[in-house]
Amino acid sequence: MKEFIFPMKIYWEEKDKNYGRFVVEPLERGYGTTIGNALRRVLLSSIYGSAITAVKIEGVQHEFSTIEGVQEDVLQIIANLKNVRFDLKDSDLEILYLEKNAPGVVLASDIKTPPNVTIINKDAYIATINSANTTLKMEIRIERGKGYVMSDEMEQIGEAGWVVLDADFSPIKVAAFRVEATRVGDRTDYDKLTFELTTNGVVSPDTAIQQAVELIVKHMNMLTNISYEVPTLPEPMPPDELMEKLTFSIEELDISQRALNSLKRIGVTTIGELVQLTEDELKSSKNIGRKALTEIKEALKNMGFSLGMNIGEQRSSEV
């Protein structure tokens, strides 16, 4: 019986802080495409990075405004800000500040950052101030995330003046591969996989590959424990325990800090207050985005609750 072939050569042909190209060979026929596709998809969709998600410029009400004494309009300033690359550590969200009141070029290096935020490209251009009487002052919200998130899926900010942006969190700019034939003994129908990727400098190519492989392996390992048993539904929660949970703080919900902050902004502090709100009421709030709403509904479901509950009826049924 023919032995299954595993790779004997795995090496980087070229690697620096932004670009890498590595080779895996030999692989059984078809495995080059299988592995290459899996790596490429995970790299482009699932590696965490940081991005600007909202900006508030003093004196500006919306993104179609202009600023007296500044060469660029607000739309162009926002486009330039999106080119600034951040490395955010030990936090999911930070507010940064920029203030410049002298004529000249405004660069990413003018942004004031806390110790856990590093600007990768400090020479990135933002705007030019043409007047000595002009001050460009802004707040910049950056967050950690993955993939590309549209502005309407972001947490909305109730405070006036904030412009919520589409965000490209992915630190991977290019991920591509090719598969060629390679020889093992007398056979030439094995695969040679050559994979290359380009990052934005926030993560190195080898770190990105390591994270992608760990994600794939974690998912594959879960498939080794497939059960033939039909899952049993959890026992209904006793009414008194259910009522007690209604008094819990929303901090007990298994939701992101972003969704939690959204609820706090609309004055919701307990689970009992939350479940009495309908889905339409939450949707109508500028603070609750689509992603946050999905998280909230799922967390309530896991606790035995749902939106739009009548707590009075619940108490009556308990009695």
VOTIDREN-857070 format. One line per 10 residues: their letters; for each residue x, y, z of N, C-alpha, C, CB. Coordinates in steps of 0.02 Angstrom, whole numbers, m for minus. Each point is the difference from the previous one (the first is absolute). Glycine has a CB too. Layout:
N
a	X:Y:Z:X:Y:Z:X:Y:Z:X:Y:Z ~ ...
% end
This chain:
319
mkefifpmki	42:m60:0:m42:60:0:44:63:0:m92:m63:62 ~ 73:111:m104:40:61:m5:m7:42:64:m14:m1:m126 ~ 71:22:153:m1:41:60:m26:70:m16:96:m66:47 ~ m132:96:1:m23:68:m7:59:47:7:m115:m30:45 ~ 121:77:m91:57:46:m1:m16:62:42:35:m42:m114 ~ 12:60:158:m5:62:38:58:46:m20:m58:m59:97 ~ 51:125:m88:52:46:m22:67:m13:34:m88:85:m19 ~ 141:m81:m20:68:m8:25:37:67:0:1:m119:m41 ~ m28:168:4:31:66:m4:m54:53:13:89:m41:m82 ~ m78:81:134:m44:57:14:47:58:19:m99:m73:40
yweekdknyg	103:123:m82:49:53:12:m22:66:m32:91:m87:4 ~ m66:141:25:m11:67:m28:51:12:m56:m46:43:111 ~ 23:m27:m170:44:21:m54:20:73:9:m54:m83:m77 ~ 7:122:104:12:72:9:m45:24:56:33:17:m122 ~ m8:27:166:m41:25:54:29:65:28:m35:m117:28 ~ m9:168:m20:18:60:37:m60:18:43:81:41:m91 ~ m85:21:116:m53:17:47:m69:5:m33:85:61:68 ~ m87:m52:m135:m64:7:m35:m14:m56:m49:13:121:12 ~ 38:m153:m37:m10:m48:m55:34:m67:17:m6:95:m83 ~ m27:m148:62:30:m66:9:m22:m48:m54:5:20:122
rfvveplerg	39:m66:m141:m16:m53:m48:32:m64:25:m8:82:m97 ~ m34:m134:107:27:m63:24:m22:m58:m44:0:45:116 ~ 35:m101:m109:m11:m59:m42:m14:m60:44:76:46:m90 ~ m124:m87:69:m15:m63:33:2:m55:m53:m71:57:90 ~ 114:m107:m81:4:m56:m47:33:m61:31:5:82:m95 ~ m20:m142:71:m54:m15:m47:m66:m10:37:83:m53:m78 ~ m137:59:41:m67:m13:26:m35:m49:m46:m6:115:53 ~ m38:m155:m25:m41:m43:m42:m38:42:m51:m11:m84:94 ~ m2:55:m151:m34:36:m53:m67:28:25:56:m74:m86 ~ m66:139:75:m61:33:22:6:36:66:m61:m85:m63
ygttignalr	109:64:104:8:30:66:29:70:m3:14:m114:46 ~ 23:130:m98:26:68:m8:m57:50:m5:101:m45:m57 ~ m151:29:16:m58:44:m7:m42:1:64:m1:m23:m123 ~ m8:m35:154:m39:m4:62:30:43:55:m35:m116:m31 ~ 100:109:42:33:38:53:5:74:m19:65:m102:33 ~ m48:116:m96:6:69:m22:m65:38:6:89:m36:m78 ~ m144:5:57:m65:33:5:m19:14:73:m35:m57:m105 ~ 45:7:148:m18:9:71:39:57:31:m27:m123:8 ~ 93:124:m19:42:53:27:m21:68:m26:94:m81:10 ~ m105:86:m75:m17:64:m30:m66:27:29:60:m34:m105
rvllssiygs	m110:m8:110:m65:23:24:4:23:73:m56:m79:m79 ~ 91:41:121:5:18:70:42:64:9:m11:m121:32 ~ 65:127:m70:42:60:5:m39:63:m17:99:m70:m30 ~ m139:67:m23:m36:59:m23:m60:17:43:38:m26:m115 ~ m66:m23:150:m63:13:36:6:0:76:m55:m52:m95 ~ 106:21:123:m4:m16:71:60:23:42:m67:m95:m34 ~ 114:131:6:57:24:40:m18:69:28:83:m65:m71 ~ m76:73:136:m21:62:32:50:57:m14:m57:m68:90 ~ 29:127:m95:40:60:m9:m36:60:30:50:m47:m105 ~ m25:106:94:m29:61:28:m16:49:m56:64:m17:107
aitavkiegv	m116:57:m97:m20:49:m50:m38:57:32:m5:m90:m88 ~ 5:147:54:m42:56:21:m73:m17:m15:94:83:m20 ~ m138:m75:69:m71:m15:m10:m44:62:4:21:m112:48 ~ 6:166:m21:m39:62:4:47:59:11:m101:m62:45 ~ 79:120:m67:40:61:10:m46:58:16:90:m43:m79 ~ m67:87:122:m38:60:18:46:60:m7:m75:m65:81 ~ 59:108:m129:41:59:m14:m36:61:27:51:m53:m103 ~ m17:92:143:m31:58:31:m28:48:m52:79:m11:98 ~ m142:31:m90:m32:46:m46:m31:m33:m61:79:83:39 ~ m75:m149:m43:m25:m37:m59:m59:m43:22:114:m1:m54
qhefstiegv	m170:6:17:m60:m38:17:m8:m63:m42:m53:106:33 ~ 82:m107:m93:m7:m59:m43:60:m3:m47:m126:4:7 ~ 132:m61:m41:60:m13:m41:3:41:m64:0:m113:46 ~ m54:148:m64:m1:39:m62:18:73:12:m87:m78:m46 ~ 114:93:104:17:68:19:70:19:m27:m72:m10:103 ~ 86:74:m99:68:26:m12:22:37:63:m20:10:m126 ~ 85:m2:134:28:34:58:38:61:m24:7:m108:67 ~ m27:166:m45:33:61:m22:74:m1:21:m109:64:9 ~ 152:m50:m57:72:1:15:35:m66:m8:m24:91:76 ~ m14:m144:m94:30:m66:m11:m8:m17:m74:m27:m37:119
qedvlqiian	81:14:m149:1:m13:m72:m49:m55:m20:120:35:m2 ~ m125:m88:41:m43:m57:m17:m70:9:30:101:m74:m5 ~ m151:46:m30:m67:m3:30:m2:m60:48:m54:55:m102 ~ m1:m61:138:m4:m52:52:4:m70:m30:m69:77:70 ~ 37:m87:m128:3:m66:m32:72:m21:m15:m113:22:m50 ~ 153:25:26:70:m16:m16:41:m12:63:m9:69:m104 ~ m6:m30:157:35:m11:64:m14:m70:27:m7:124:25 ~ m57:m144:m30:m19:m68:23:35:m53:m41:m112:44:36 ~ 115:m34:m102:34:m48:m44:74:m5:20:m80:25:m94 ~ 111:32:110:70:m1:21:9:m35:67:19:107:m64
lknvrfdlkd	m66:m95:110:4:m32:66:m3:m76:m6:m53:101:51 ~ 14:m125:m100:m7:m73:m9:66:m32:m21:m120:17:m30 ~ 167:23:5:65:m27:m20:48:m6:58:m18:51:m111 ~ m1:m23:169:44:m5:59:m9:m69:31:m8:125:21 ~ 63:m159:m7:m2:m68:26:18:0:74:29:m47:m114 ~ m71:15:154:8:m2:72:10:m71:25:m70:103:10 ~ 110:m110:42:6:m63:36:m28:11:70:103:m37:m68 ~ m163:10:80:m35:9:64:7:m63:42:m82:80:m54 ~ 109:m73:114:11:m58:44:m38:9:65:114:m18:m51 ~ m132:m39:82:m30:m2:67:m65:40:6:114:m14:44
sdleilylek	m148:25:m99:m63:37:1:m36:m11:m65:48:87:78 ~ m114:m81:m77:m39:m6:m61:m18:67:m30:m46:m106:43 ~ 56:160:m4:m21:67:m23:41:53:35:m116:m42:m23 ~ 137:92:m14:35:58:28:m22:63:m38:99:m72:36 ~ m100:128:m1:m12:65:m30:66:38:m3:m121:3:42 ~ 141:18:m102:62:38:m10:m18:72:m15:60:m103:m42 ~ m10:147:51:m13:71:m9:53:32:m46:m53:4:115 ~ 29:43:m154:45:38:m44:m20:73:4:16:m99:m79 ~ 33:142:91:m13:72:1:61:36:m28:m77:m10:101 ~ 66:50:m154:55:39:m30:m27:69:m18:56:m106:m45
napgvvlasd	m21:157:67:m25:69:m10:51:44:m36:m69:m14:102 ~ 114:m17:m140:49:39:m38:m2:m21:m73:73:10:102 ~ m60:37:m147:1:m18:m71:51:m54:m15:m37:117:m28 ~ 20:m160:m18:46:m53:m19:m34:m67:m9:88:60:61 ~ m47:m110:m72:m25:m68:m13:m17:m35:66:69:m6:m106 ~ m125:m29:106:m21:m41:57:13:m73:m18:m90:85:35 ~ 130:m118:7:19:m70:m12:m28:m45:55:104:38:m59 ~ m99:m103:48:m23:m48:50:39:8:65:m31:m80:m91 ~ 93:103:87:41:10:60:m28:54:45:99:m37:m65 ~ m145:79:40:m31:51:41:m56:m28:44:28:83:m88
iktppnvtii	m48:m145:78:m52:m31:40:29:m21:67:m61:m41:m104 ~ 27:60:158:22:m19:67:m28:m69:17:6:122:37 ~ 38:m167:m16:m20:m69:12:18:m22:71:14:m25:m122 ~ m55:m19:152:18:m29:65:55:m52:m10:m117:20:44 ~ 146:m46:11:56:m47:m6:m16:m65:m37:41:47:106 ~ m105:m67:m107:m18:m64:m32:m17:7:m74:m42:m38:110 ~ 52:97:m138:m13:11:m71:63:23:m34:m121:30:24 ~ 139:m64:m79:59:20:m40:m23:17:m70:75:m75:68 ~ m51:132:m93:m13:18:m70:56:m28:m42:m62:107:34 ~ 44:m149:m83:50:m34:m40:31:47:m51:m62:m108:15
nkdayiatin	20:147:m49:25:46:m52:m10:72:22:m27:m85:m90 ~ 72:109:132:m7:67:29:5:56:m51:47:m46:104 ~ m20:31:m163:7:51:m52:m61:4:m45:123:m18:3 ~ m176:m19:13:m61:1:m41:m31:70:0:m21:m122:25 ~ 4:147:m83:m27:68:m8:m74:1:18:85:24:m91 ~ m106:29:127:m70:8:19:m30:62:m31:23:m59:107 ~ 10:116:m100:m29:63:m27:54:54:0:m115:m31:43 ~ 96:89:m72:43:59:1:m40:60:26:70:m45:m96 ~ m43:78:147:m32:61:26:32:60:m36:m24:m54:114 ~ m18:96:m144:25:57:m39:m4:66:37:m35:m60:m101
santtlkmei	m1:63:157:m12:63:34:26:m2:71:m100:20:m71 ~ 130:36:93:25:4:68:m56:4:51:102:56:m43 ~ m163:m40:20:m57:6:45:m41:m64:5:m4:121:m29 ~ 29:m175:m1:m38:m63:m2:30:m51:48:m32:22:m119 ~ m12:m55:156:19:m56:43:m36:m62:m24:21:77:99 ~ 17:m129:m113:m30:m64:m19:2:m45:62:36:11:m123 ~ m96:m26:148:m5:m38:63:m49:m57:m11:27:102:70 ~ m6:m163:m53:m44:m57:m10:12:m55:51:m2:27:m121 ~ m50:m68:130:4:m61:39:m6:m58:m49:m50:55:104 ~ 89:m107:m93:2:m57:m46:m11:m63:40:80:60:m79
riergkgyvm	m132:m98:60:m14:m63:35:30:m57:m40:m107:47:50 ~ 150:m87:m18:27:m60:m33:m23:m61:39:101:65:m44 ~ m110:m120:7:m24:m62:31:37:m60:m31:m113:51:22 ~ 112:m106:15:24:m64:m26:m58:m38:m31:92:m4:86 ~ m77:m32:m140:m53:m39:m32:31:m43:m54:m86:88:25 ~ 42:m120:m64:24:m41:m56:m45:12:m61:46:m87:80 ~ m15:77:m138:m38:8:m62:m16:73:m16:m47:m113:20 ~ m4:121:m62:m23:67:m20:m70:10:28:71:m2:m107 ~ m81:56:144:m64:13:33:m28:66:m26:36:m65:103 ~ m98:63:m128:m32:60:m25:m21:45:58:m41:m63:m101
sdemeqigea	34:127:88:m15:48:53:m67:m14:34:66:84:m61 ~ m116:m110:22:m65:m13:30:0:m61:46:m53:52:m100 ~ 107:m91:99:7:m56:45:40:18:63:m7:m77:m98 ~ 35:138:97:39:23:57:m46:24:56:94:32:m78 ~ m65:m30:138:m35:31:56:m8:75:m16:47:m85:83 ~ m109:107:m81:m14:71:m13:13:41:63:m85:m32:m88 ~ 105:95:78:17:44:56:m53:54:4:124:m23:m13 ~ m158:27:70:m54:48:7:23:72:1:m62:m87:61 ~ 123:99:m37:25:68:5:8:32:m69:60:m31:106 ~ m84:92:m113:1:35:m64:72:12:m23:m110:55:27
gwvvldadfs	119:m55:m93:65:17:m29:42:m59:m20:m5:100:67 ~ m9:m159:m42:39:m59:m18:m21:m26:m68:13:m29:121 ~ 35:14:m163:m12:m31:m66:25:m72:5:11:112:m63 ~ m57:m159:57:17:m72:4:23:m23:m69:m83:m19:94 ~ 137:m18:m97:32:m19:m64:m3:m75:m13:75:98:13 ~ m72:m116:m77:15:m69:m18:71:m15:24:m78:2:m102 ~ 90:m63:124:66:m16:27:28:m65:m31:m31:58:107 ~ 92:m53:m131:36:m59:m26:50:m20:54:m15:35:m123 ~ m4:m84:165:43:m20:55:57:m45:m22:m99:10:75 ~ 90:m44:m131:48:m52:m18:70:28:m12:m93:m64:m51
pikvaafrve	144:36:85:69:21:m12:30:m34:m62:13:19:123 ~ m51:m63:m155:24:m36:m59:m24:36:m63:m1:m110:64 ~ 47:133:m104:m17:36:m61:m2:m46:m61:52:102:49 ~ m7:m150:m51:2:m48:m56:14:m69:28:41:90:m81 ~ m79:m140:56:14:m70:16:m13:m40:m63:m32:14:123 ~ 83:m47:m149:m6:m36:m64:45:m61:1:m28:107:m61 ~ 12:m156:19:42:m60:m3:m1:m30:m70:m24:m23:121 ~ 73:m18:m134:0:m39:m62:23:m71:16:24:104:m69 ~ m48:m150:28:16:m71:9:35:m25:m63:m99:m17:79 ~ 157:m15:m70:38:m28:m56:13:m74:14:53:113:m25
atrvgdrtdy	m36:m149:m28:18:m70:8:71:m5:28:m76:m33:m96 ~ 87:m18:137:67:m11:27:14:m76:2:m6:107:70 ~ 69:m125:m68:20:m71:m5:14:m30:68:48:23:m113 ~ m72:m85:121:20:m42:57:19:m68:m29:m76:62:83 ~ 140:m78:m83:22:m62:m32:m12:3:m75:m24:m63:105 ~ m12:13:m131:m14:m2:m71:m65:37:m18:60:m108:m5 ~ m97:129:55:m65:30:m14:5:76:m1:m57:m97:53 ~ 22:127:m100:2:74:m7:m69:31:8:98:m13:m77 ~ m145:m23:107:m68:27:4:m18:23:71:m32:m76:m93 ~ 84:90:134:m13:28:66:m4:77:m5:58:m99:55
dkltfelttn	m85:130:m2:m9:73:0:56:36:36:m123:m18:m4 ~ 141:76:m24:43:48:34:m41:64:9:108:m50:m49 ~ m119:70:112:m39:60:15:46:58:14:m93:m71:47 ~ 85:126:m83:35:62:13:m51:52:20:93:m28:m83 ~ m86:55:143:m49:47:28:34:66:15:m68:m95:49 ~ 35:150:m67:28:66:15:m54:44:30:84:m11:m92 ~ m63:55:137:m46:47:31:35:66:15:m65:m96:49 ~ 24:149:m50:23:67:17:m43:26:55:42:21:m118 ~ m11:5:172:m38:28:56:9:76:0:14:m106:67 ~ m52:139:m23:6:73:6:54:21:50:m120:9:m31
gvvspdtaiq	158:m57:56:54:15:47:m19:m6:73:43:75:m86 ~ m108:m82:100:m22:m8:69:17:m70:25:m93:83:m19 ~ 85:m133:m24:22:m68:17:51:m21:m53:m111:m29:56 ~ 157:m14:m36:50:m25:m47:m29:m60:m38:94:39:75 ~ m68:m55:m133:m25:m57:m38:0:m66:39:40:57:m102 ~ 14:m71:139:3:m63:36:m51:m3:57:121:m9:m29 ~ m133:67:62:m51:2:53:m69:m11:m29:72:78:66 ~ m85:m47:m124:m66:m8:m32:m12:m73:m20:8:117:m42 ~ 43:m150:15:m7:m70:m19:m12:m44:61:76:19:m99 ~ m40:m5:153:m8:m38:61:m72:6:27:122:17:27
qavelivkhm	m149:45:m27:m68:10:24:m51:m35:m44:35:110:47 ~ m25:m108:m113:m46:m32:m46:1:m76:10:17:93:m83 ~ 42:m122:89:6:m72:9:m33:m22:66:107:0:m66 ~ m96:39:119:m31:m16:65:m76:0:m5:99:49:59 ~ m127:m2:m95:m73:2:m9:m25:m61:m37:5:125:0 ~ 30:m142:m54:m21:m59:m40:5:m64:42:38:58:m105 ~ 18:m67:140:10:m60:40:m52:m5:56:123:5:m25 ~ m139:52:56:m50:0:54:m68:m23:m26:61:94:56 ~ m80:m71:m115:m64:m21:m29:2:m74:m20:m19:117:m41 ~ 74:m139:12:6:m70:m20:m1:m47:60:65:37:m101
nmltnisyev	m32:m17:155:1:m42:60:m70:m11:28:115:43:25 ~ m157:8:m32:m69:m7:25:m38:m55:m37:1:122:31 ~ 18:m135:m93:m35:m51:m39:19:m71:19:m5:82:m93 ~ 55:m89:137:19:m67:22:m47:m27:53:119:27:m26 ~ m164:15:51:m46:m21:52:m72:4:m22:82:39:85 ~ m96:m58:m147:m68:0:m25:m41:m52:37:39:40:m114 ~ m97:m21:139:m42:m45:39:m59:m24:m42:33:59:105 ~ m52:m122:m94:m59:m27:m33:m63:13:41:72:m88:m53 ~ m63:113:113:m57:10:44:m36:65:m18:58:m64:91 ~ m124:62:m87:m40:61:m9:8:43:62:m83:m60:m77
ptlpepmppd	103:123:70:9:42:59:m65:9:38:93:59:m57 ~ m89:m61:123:m59:9:41:m10:74:16:14:m114:50 ~ m76:136:m49:m15:69:16:8:12:75:m79:7:m98 ~ 103:51:118:7:14:71:m67:2:35:105:64:m24 ~ m105:m83:88:m62:3:39:m22:73:7:32:m105:62 ~ m99:117:m64:m24:69:10:23:27:67:m100:m25:m73 ~ 116:88:75:24:31:61:m59:11:48:94:56:m63 ~ m86:m72:127:m53:13:49:m20:74:m1:42:m94:72 ~ m108:108:m65:m24:70:m4:35:47:48:m108:m45:m35 ~ 121:22:97:31:45:48:72:17:m20:m72:m47:90
elmekltfsi	107:m1:m119:68:13:m25:m2:47:m59:37:m113:40 ~ m88:104:m83:m8:43:m58:m11:72:22:m48:m95:m66 ~ 5:104:116:m15:68:24:61:31:33:m120:m33:17 ~ 160:m8:18:59:27:32:49:27:m53:m15:m81:95 ~ 21:46:m151:46:21:m52:m21:67:m31:26:m119:m23 ~ m90:135:26:m23:64:m27:30:59:38:m106:m55:m37 ~ 127:43:99:29:54:40:75:7:m12:m88:m19:86 ~ 118:m27:m123:72:2:m12:19:60:m43:4:m125:8 ~ 57:149:3:27:53:m42:12:m26:m71:54:54:101 ~ m57:m10:m150:14:m20:m69:73:m21:m8:m89:79:m40
eeldisqral	130:m64:91:70:m23:m1:4:m76:m1:34:104:62 ~ m88:m137:m39:m2:m74:1:m11:m30:m68:m43:7:116 ~ 23:33:m165:m13:m25:m67:66:m17:m35:m106:68:m7 ~ 107:m121:m30:59:m21:m38:2:37:m67:0:m114:56 ~ 15:179:m52:3:42:m60:64:41:2:m126:6:m6 ~ 144:21:m51:62:40:m5:m7:65:39:24:m51:m113 ~ 34:80:129:0:64:34:m34:54:m42:105:m32:60 ~ m98:26:m125:m32:47:m46:m76:m1:7:96:m14:m79 ~ m125:m47:79:m73:m6:8:m22:22:69:1:m95:m82 ~ 40:79:133:m16:20:68:m2:76:6:53:m105:43
nslkrigvtt	m5:139:m72:1:73:2:m60:30:m36:125:m4:5 ~ m147:m29:m59:m58:24:m36:m62:m1:44:50:m42:m107 ~ m59:m11:145:m58:m5:45:4:53:55:m8:m123:m24 ~ 67:133:51:8:50:54:m17:70:m25:88:m72:52 ~ m72:85:m115:m13:67:m28:m75:15:m5:107:m8:m63 ~ m148:m44:57:m72:12:m4:m33:m11:68:1:m35:m121 ~ 39:30:174:m27:m2:68:m21:m68:25:m35:113:m21 ~ 54:m167:m13:m19:m68:21:54:m26:48:m62:m22:m109 ~ 42:3:170:48:m23:49:m12:m72:24:12:118:35 ~ m74:m142:m41:m15:m68:22:m29:m42:m57:m20:43:117
igelvqlted	23:m109:m108:m28:m45:m50:m75:9:m4:94:m82:19 ~ m126:95:39:m72:11:1:m20:60:m43:m3:m49:113 ~ 42:103:m110:m15:58:m42:9:m16:m73:36:75:93 ~ 15:m115:m108:16:m16:m70:m55:m43:m32:121:7:28 ~ m143:m60:7:m48:m46:m32:m67:32:m14:58:m93:58 ~ m74:148:m24:m63:34:m12:1:43:m64:m20:0:123 ~ 80:11:m149:6:37:m63:m12:m46:m59:81:80:54 ~ m112:m55:m106:m11:m40:m61:60:8:m46:m125:13:10 ~ 130:m58:m58:54:3:m49:m4:66:m40:1:m126:m8 ~ m62:147:m9:m9:62:m38:24:60:41:m97:m51:m61
elkssknigr	85:50:126:22:55:43:76:4:2:m104:m12:69 ~ 137:m45:m66:73:1:m1:27:21:m68:1:m90:86 ~ m34:67:m140:22:19:m67:m5:75:m11:m36:m112:m41 ~ m15:143:71:m11:72:m10:51:42:37:m121:m23:m15 ~ 158:m7:62:51:37:37:62:9:m43:m45:m45:109 ~ 72:104:m110:61:13:m39:61:m35:31:m48:111:m34 ~ 40:m133:97:57:m31:34:8:m74:m13:m13:86:86 ~ m40:m118:m112:1:m73:m8:7:m18:m73:m71:m13:103 ~ 127:m15:m122:10:m23:m69:m25:m71:m9:99:75:m10 ~ m98:m98:m53:m25:m66:m16:39:m55:36:m37:44:m111
kalteikeal	103:m36:113:42:m50:31:m13:m4:75:87:19:m87 ~ m93:39:119:m14:2:72:m68:m31:15:70:103:12 ~ m120:m90:m54:m67:m28:9:2:m76:m3:m51:104:m49 ~ 87:m131:1:6:m73:m6:32:m31:62:9:12:m125 ~ 43:21:151:33:m24:61:m48:m1:59:109:45:m42 ~ m147:10:49:m47:7:56:m53:m55:m2:20:124:2 ~ m49:m135:m61:m53:m50:m7:26:m70:16:m55:71:m88 ~ 116:m86:65:29:m66:12:15:m10:74:49:1:m116 ~ m23:52:149:16:m5:71:m63:m10:42:101:73:m19 ~ m155:m36:2:m63:m8:35:m28:m71:m9:m23:123:m14
knmgfslgmn	28:m148:m48:m25:m67:m15:35:m52:43:m26:36:m117 ~ 92:m28:125:39:m48:40:m19:2:74:92:13:m82 ~ m122:43:104:m21:6:69:m74:m17:10:88:87:16 ~ m122:m104:m71:m70:m18:4:m47:58:m9:33:m89:75 ~ m7:145:m102:m41:60:m10:m4:18:m74:32:41:114 ~ m72:10:m128:m4:28:m67:m21:73:6:m29:m113:m51 ~ 35:150:m2:m23:69:m1:m77:1:m2:107:38:m58 ~ m136:17:82:m72:9:m3:m39:m41:50:15:24:m118 ~ 17:m44:173:m35:m40:51:m43:45:44:93:m84:m1 ~ m149:56:24:m43:35:48:15:m29:69:m92:20:m88
igeqrssev	130:17:127:21:m25:66:m59:m8:46:110:55:m15 ~ m161:m13:7:m60:m6:42:m33:m67:m9:m16:122:m7 ~ 11:m145:m56:m30:m66:m13:44:m55:29:m53:45:m105 ~ 119:m35:101:46:m50:27:m11:m8:75:84:27:m90 ~ m93:30:125:m11:m3:73:m66:m34:15:68:105:15 ~ m119:m90:m55:m66:m29:11:2:m76:m8:m53:105:m40 ~ 89:m129:m11:4:m72:m12:38:m34:57:m4:20:m124 ~ 51:17:154:37:m29:56:m46:m9:60:106:54:m41 ~ m149:m4:54:m47:m4:55:m50:m56:m13:15:123:24
% end
